[in-house]
């Protein structure tokens, strides 16, 4: 419906730092609703392909506070924390560590994790531009540049934002979805 194309940019640099991955999408929702849909509603749209549990995923979410965990709960209640909230500023900004190593193994040390920042900027006609910057690849050591190229090349963040935008669009078309009486 009023969604704009998801875009992504960023390439590795030769300066010792590794360029971030950037992606964005503009959706038909004000910033507060866009923020809530991204955080509180994550379980309705996050692609199962980007979880450890896959089709056995029971729940995925972000604890809405500084220091809160990004987590998933898989089969039989197994919980895996894959990030930690480093900025919680509704409705404009969210940041969290991406504690998933280049080998897709959980990285328990946040100082060896990349970081994701998501911003929600008001656009015309009560719309919001949601932008993601995934950075800090150099903290991952020798595999950081390859991991960044793998995620950028596969369009990971474009896919994630497209799923998010589609969920926002579905919600706009059927606002009663997910409500119980």
Buried (B, 14 or more C-beta within 10 A) or exposed (E): EBBBEBBBEBEBEEEEEBBBBBBBBBBBBBBBBBBBBBBEBBBBBBBEEBBBBEEEBBEBBBBBEEEBBBBBBBEEEEEBBBBBBBBBEEBBBBBBBBBBBBEEEEBEEBEBBBBBBBBBBBBEEEBBBBBBBBBBBEBBEEEBBBBBBEBBEEBBBBBBBBBBBBBBBBBBEEEEEEEEE
